[in-house]
Amino acid sequence: MKKVISTEKKPIKLWLDDLEAGALEQAKHLANLPFSFRHIALMPDAHQGYGMPIGGVLATEGVVIPNAVGVDIGCGMCAVRTSIQEIEQDALKKIMGDIRKRIPVGFKHHKKAQDESFMPDSSSGCLDELKIVRGEYRSALKQLGTLGGGNHFLEIQQGSDGFIWLMIHSGSRNLGYKVAHHYNKLAIALNRKWHTSVPEKWQLAFLPFDGRKGQGYLQEMQYCVDFALANRQLMMQGMQETFAEVVGDVQFAEMINIAHNYAAMEHHFKKDVMIHRKGATRAYAGQLGIIPGSQGTASYIVQGRGEPESFMSCSHGAGRRMGRKQAQKELDLAAEKERLDAIGVIHSIRHVKDLDEAPGAYKDISKVMDNQKDLVDIQVELRPLAVIKG
């Protein structure tokens, strides 16, 4: 931990020393919520988001806050170690070209609905009771196994353990957005009706989680978390099949999966509380996790240390250093391309519009990792070989 801010109703504990003013203001709002528990934790990749800083961890009593989870519910990482130790550049280009044909990226969906057997079951609640999920179900079948846009990616990496790895970053696509938007809008309307003490401009409208609407959100949110995992699993299956078609005989280890946008009941400091992780990863003692860098820097397989003060959490990535439009305006296209070409990465920087995902738009991942040595132990360092961005 780098420092503690004690000027608000609850302390704010930071694992970074370069927090932007907007993110700090949002953290203070969290610390002054009447139902926040114990303290607010900000991971070393924290930066301003909507309502709550991305890279923030919030514990609450009695309520859940849709905007403290965000619109890409269940967004997260998965990674698989292959049995291959080296791969030629031509093979990499072939694999990435074939993956692009197989996995839709950006706003593209599959033209045909995917097999329903890939969809999560409705153990979080009868599908008929999941109002938004039910309405979006047919569309979601075409979104299943698609990457999406923004900072989502498919990547092939060289591990410090000597093996080639496959990694994916993606979420719940439009399904998660629809659920998040519906329940945040509902929470805003109810908070107005109740004349709550939480200012609407804070963008932190809440739902009591013992009420019907709060339970409805939690059930639909969990379905989106499960859908995001199913989405990553189907894409990883496609990556593995494509990889095997090109390199021949290969074995794949068990997939590591971790989400970083969700809320869940957990036990911390002798109390059951609702933990909101928005761009933060669970890091229980011994738990494996994934912390990606940018498309030109290292990513990491980590093992959690179970640090109580972070609510057993760690960063979900490097974290943005500049906003998307700012990056497109200020970064030099030629310099960013040269930076990636120099290390031999097959990358996705082609035009000025791609600069929002250039390495220069992100924080220094090595500093981020150094700032959370008390939260995780590095197991494998992964260097990028080829990247497809959403």
C-alpha positions in Angstrom: 0.0 0.0 0.0 1.3 3.4 -1.0 -0.8 5.7 1.2 -4.1 6.3 3.1 -6.4 9.3 2.7 -8.3 9.9 6.0 -10.2 13.1 5.2 -13.5 11.4 4.4 -16.0 9.4 6.4 -14.2 6.2 5.5 -10.4 5.9 4.7 -9.2 5.5 1.1 -6.3 3.1 0.7 -4.2 3.5 -2.4 -1.7 1.2 -4.0 -0.6 4.0 -6.3 0.8 7.5 -6.0 -0.2 8.9 -9.4 -4.1 9.0 -9.1 -5.8 11.6 -11.3 -8.0 14.3 -9.7 -11.2 12.9 -11.2 -10.6 9.4 -9.9 -9.7 10.8 -6.5 -13.0 12.8 -6.4 -14.9 9.6 -7.3 -13.1 7.7 -4.5 -14.1 10.3 -2.0 -17.7 9.9 -3.1 -17.4 6.2 -2.4 -15.9 6.9 1.0 -18.8 9.1 1.9 -21.6 6.7 1.0 -23.7 5.9 4.1 -23.5 2.2 3.4 -19.8 1.8 2.5 -17.9 -0.6 4.7 -14.6 -0.1 6.5 -12.5 1.6 3.7 -12.2 2.1 -0.1 -9.3 0.3 -1.9 -7.8 1.6 -5.1 -5.5 -0.8 -7.1 -2.3 0.4 -8.8 -4.0 0.7 -12.2 -6.9 2.9 -10.9 -8.2 5.7 -13.1 -11.4 7.6 -13.6 -14.5 5.7 -14.7 -18.3 6.3 -14.5 -19.4 6.8 -10.9 -16.5 4.7 -9.5 -12.9 4.6 -10.4 -11.8 1.7 -12.6 -9.4 -0.3 -10.5 -11.6 0.3 -7.4 -12.9 -2.1 -4.8 -16.0 -1.1 -2.7 -17.6 -3.0 0.1 -21.2 -2.2 1.0 -23.7 -3.2 3.6 -27.3 -3.8 2.5 -27.1 -2.5 -1.1 -25.6 -3.2 -4.5 -24.6 -0.4 -6.9 -25.0 -1.3 -10.7 -22.6 1.5 -11.7 -20.0 0.1 -9.3 -19.9 -3.0 -11.5 -20.2 -1.2 -14.8 -21.6 -2.0 -18.3 -19.3 -4.8 -19.3 -20.5 -7.2 -16.6 -18.2 -10.2 -16.1 -15.4 -8.8 -18.3 -12.3 -10.7 -17.6 -9.3 -12.7 -18.7 -8.5 -16.3 -19.6 -5.2 -17.9 -20.5 -3.9 -21.3 -21.5 -0.4 -22.7 -21.6 0.5 -24.7 -24.7 3.1 -27.5 -24.9 4.9 -25.6 -27.7 8.1 -23.8 -26.7 8.8 -21.8 -29.9 6.9 -20.7 -33.0 8.0 -19.2 -36.3 6.8 -15.7 -37.4 5.1 -17.1 -40.5 3.2 -19.6 -38.4 2.1 -16.8 -36.1 0.8 -14.7 -39.0 -1.1 -17.7 -40.4 -2.7 -18.4 -37.0 -3.7 -14.8 -36.4 -5.1 -14.5 -40.0 -7.2 -17.7 -39.5 -8.4 -16.5 -36.0 -9.6 -13.3 -37.6 -11.8 -15.3 -40.0 -13.1 -17.4 -37.2 -13.8 -15.0 -34.3 -15.7 -11.8 -35.0 -14.2 -8.6 -33.5 -15.4 -5.1 -32.8 -19.1 -4.7 -33.4 -19.3 -7.8 -35.5 -21.4 -10.9 -34.4 -21.8 -14.4 -35.8 -24.2 -14.5 -38.7 -25.8 -17.6 -37.2 -26.8 -18.3 -33.6 -24.4 -20.5 -31.8 -25.4 -23.8 -30.2 -27.4 -23.2 -27.0 -25.4 -25.8 -25.2 -22.6 -23.3 -25.0 -24.8 -20.8 -23.1 -24.7 -20.8 -19.3 -27.5 -22.5 -17.5 -29.9 -20.3 -15.4 -28.8 -21.6 -12.0 -28.6 -18.0 -10.9 -32.3 -17.9 -11.4 -35.0 -19.3 -13.7 -34.5 -17.9 -17.2 -38.2 -16.8 -17.2 -37.3 -14.6 -14.1 -34.3 -13.0 -15.8 -36.3 -10.2 -17.6 -33.5 -8.5 -19.5 -31.5 -11.7 -20.3 -34.7 -13.3 -21.6 -35.3 -10.4 -23.9 -31.7 -10.4 -25.2 -31.3 -14.2 -25.3 -31.7 -14.7 -29.1 -29.3 -11.9 -29.9 -26.8 -13.2 -27.3 -26.6 -16.5 -29.2 -25.0 -14.6 -32.1 -22.7 -12.6 -29.7 -21.4 -15.8 -28.0 -17.8 -16.4 -29.1 -17.1 -12.8 -30.2 -14.4 -10.5 -29.0 -16.0 -7.0 -28.8 -14.1 -3.8 -29.0 -12.2 -1.3 -26.9 -9.4 -2.9 -24.9 -10.5 -6.5 -25.6 -7.9 -8.7 -27.3 -6.7 -12.1 -28.4 -3.0 -12.6 -27.9 -0.2 -15.2 -28.4 2.6 -14.9 -25.9 6.0 -16.3 -24.9 6.2 -17.3 -21.3 9.1 -17.0 -18.9 8.4 -20.7 -18.2 9.6 -21.5 -21.7 6.1 -22.2 -23.2 3.8 -20.4 -25.7 0.6 -19.1 -24.1 -2.8 -18.1 -25.5 -4.7 -15.2 -23.8 -8.1 -13.5 -24.2 -9.7 -10.4 -22.7 -13.4 -10.0 -23.3 -16.7 -9.6 -21.6 -20.5 -10.1 -21.8 -21.0 -8.0 -25.0 -24.3 -6.3 -25.5 -26.1 -8.6 -23.0 -24.1 -7.1 -20.0 -24.6 -3.6 -21.3 -28.4 -4.0 -21.5 -28.6 -5.5 -17.9 -26.4 -2.8 -16.5 -28.3 0.0 -18.2 -31.7 -1.3 -17.2 -30.9 -1.7 -13.5 -28.9 1.5 -13.2 -31.8 3.4 -14.7 -34.2 1.6 -12.3 -31.9 2.5 -9.3 -31.8 6.1 -10.3 -35.6 6.3 -10.5 -36.0 4.6 -7.1 -33.4 6.7 -5.4 -35.2 9.8 -6.6 -38.4 8.5 -5.2 -36.8 7.7 -1.9 -35.0 11.1 -1.7 -31.8 9.4 -0.8 -28.8 11.3 0.7 -26.6 10.1 -2.2 -26.4 12.9 -4.8 -27.5 11.8 -8.2 -24.5 13.5 -9.9 -22.3 11.0 -8.1 -23.7 8.3 -10.5 -23.9 5.8 -7.7 -27.6 4.9 -7.5 -28.2 1.8 -5.4 -30.6 -1.1 -4.9 -31.2 -2.8 -1.5 -30.0 -6.4 -2.2 -32.7 -7.9 0.0 -35.4 -6.4 -2.2 -37.0 -7.9 -5.3 -35.3 -5.4 -7.7 -31.9 -5.8 -6.0 -32.2 -9.6 -6.2 -33.2 -9.2 -9.8 -30.1 -7.3 -10.6 -27.8 -9.8 -8.8 -29.4 -12.7 -10.6 -29.1 -11.1 -14.1 -25.6 -9.8 -13.3 -24.5 -13.3 -12.4 -25.9 -14.7 -15.6 -23.9 -12.1 -17.5 -20.7 -13.1 -15.5 -21.4 -16.7 -16.6 -22.1 -15.6 -20.2 -18.8 -13.7 -20.3 -17.0 -16.8 -19.2 -18.9 -18.9 -21.8 -17.9 -16.3 -24.4 -14.2 -16.6 -23.5 -14.4 -20.4 -23.4 -15.8 -20.6 -26.9 -13.2 -18.1 -28.3 -10.4 -20.0 -26.6 -11.7 -23.3 -28.1 -11.5 -21.6 -31.5 -8.0 -20.3 -30.8 -6.8 -23.7 -29.7 -8.3 -25.4 -32.8 -6.7 -22.8 -35.1 -3.4 -23.1 -33.3 -3.3 -26.9 -33.6 -4.2 -26.8 -37.3 -1.1 -24.7 -38.0 1.5 -26.1 -35.6 0.3 -29.8 -35.5 0.7 -31.9 -32.4 0.1 -29.7 -29.3 -1.4 -30.1 -25.8 -3.2 -27.4 -23.9 -3.2 -27.0 -20.1 -6.3 -26.2 -18.1 -7.7 -22.7 -18.7 -7.1 -20.0 -16.1 -10.1 -17.6 -15.9 -10.7 -14.5 -13.8 -13.3 -11.8 -14.0 -12.9 -8.1 -13.0 -16.3 -6.5 -13.3 -18.8 -7.9 -10.8 -20.3 -7.8 -7.3 -20.4 -10.7 -4.9 -21.1 -11.4 -1.2 -17.9 -12.1 0.6 -16.6 -12.4 4.1 -14.1 -9.6 5.1 -13.2 -8.3 8.5 -15.6 -10.7 10.2 -18.6 -9.5 8.2 -20.5 -10.6 5.1 -20.5 -7.6 2.7 -21.2 -6.9 -1.0 -17.8 -6.5 -2.7 -17.9 -4.5 -5.9 -14.8 -5.0 -8.1 -14.8 -2.6 -11.1 -11.7 -3.3 -13.0 -10.2 -5.2 -10.1 -9.3 -8.9 -9.7 -10.0 -11.2 -6.9 -6.6 -12.3 -5.3 -7.4 -14.7 -2.5 -4.4 -16.6 -1.0 -3.2 -19.1 -3.6 -5.7 -18.1 -6.2 -4.3 -17.9 -9.8 -5.1 -14.7 -11.7 -4.1 -12.8 -14.8 -2.8 -9.2 -15.1 -2.4 -8.1 -18.7 -0.2 -5.2 -19.9 -0.7 -3.4 -23.2 -0.1 -5.0 -26.6 3.6 -4.1 -26.5 4.3 -5.0 -22.9 4.4 -7.9 -20.5 1.4 -9.7 -19.0 1.5 -11.8 -15.9 0.1 -15.0 -14.4 0.0 -14.3 -10.7 -1.0 -16.0 -7.4 -2.9 -14.0 -4.8 -1.6 -13.3 -1.4 -5.0 -12.8 0.2 -4.2 -9.3 1.5 -7.1 -8.2 3.8 -6.6 -4.5 3.3 -7.3 -4.7 -0.5 -10.3 -6.9 0.2 -8.1 -9.7 -1.3 -7.9 -7.9 -4.6 -5.3 -6.8 -7.1 -5.2 -4.8 -10.4 -6.9 -6.0 -13.5 -4.2 -4.6 -15.9 -1.8 -1.8 -16.5 -4.6 0.9 -16.3 -5.0 3.8 -18.7 -2.6 6.7 -18.6 -4.7 8.8 -21.0 -8.2 8.8 -22.3 -9.0 7.3 -25.7 -9.6 10.6 -27.6 -6.5 12.1 -25.8 -4.4 9.2 -27.0 -5.6 9.5 -30.6 -4.8 13.2 -30.5 -1.5 13.3 -28.6 0.4 10.0 -29.4 2.6 9.8 -32.5 1.4 7.0 -34.8 4.8 6.4 -36.4 6.6 6.2 -33.0 4.0 3.8 -31.5 4.3 1.5 -34.6 8.1 1.6 -34.5 8.0 0.8 -30.8 6.1 -2.4 -31.5 7.9 -3.3 -34.7 11.2 -3.0 -32.9 10.3 -5.9 -30.5 8.8 -8.0 -33.2 5.2 -8.0 -32.1 2.5 -8.6 -34.8 0.3 -5.8 -33.6 -2.9 -3.9 -34.4 -1.7 -0.3 -34.7 -2.5 0.8 -38.3 -4.2 4.1 -38.1 -4.6 7.1 -35.8 -7.9 5.7 -34.5 -5.9 2.7 -33.2 -3.8 4.9 -30.9 -6.3 4.6 -28.1 -4.9 1.1 -27.6 -1.2 1.9 -28.2 1.2 1.1 -25.4 1.8 4.8 -24.8 -1.9 5.1 -23.7 -1.2 2.9 -20.7 0.6 3.1 -17.4 4.0 1.3 -17.0 3.0 -2.3 -16.2 6.3 -2.9 -14.4 5.5 -0.1 -11.9 2.0 -1.4 -11.5 3.3 -4.8 -10.6 5.9 -3.3 -8.2 3.2 -1.4 -6.4 1.3 -4.6 -5.6 4.0 -6.9 -4.4 1.9 -7.3 -1.2 -1.1 -8.4 -3.2 0.2 -11.0 -5.6 3.3 -13.1 -6.5 4.3 -13.4 -10.1 4.2 -16.9 -11.4 4.9 -16.4 -15.2 5.8 -13.3 -17.2 4.3 -13.3 -20.7 5.8 -11.3 -23.6 3.5 -10.6 -26.6 4.2 -12.2 -29.9 1.0 -11.4 -31.8 -2.1 -9.4 -30.9 -5.6 -8.9 -32.3 -7.4 -6.0 -30.8 -11.2 -5.4 -30.7 
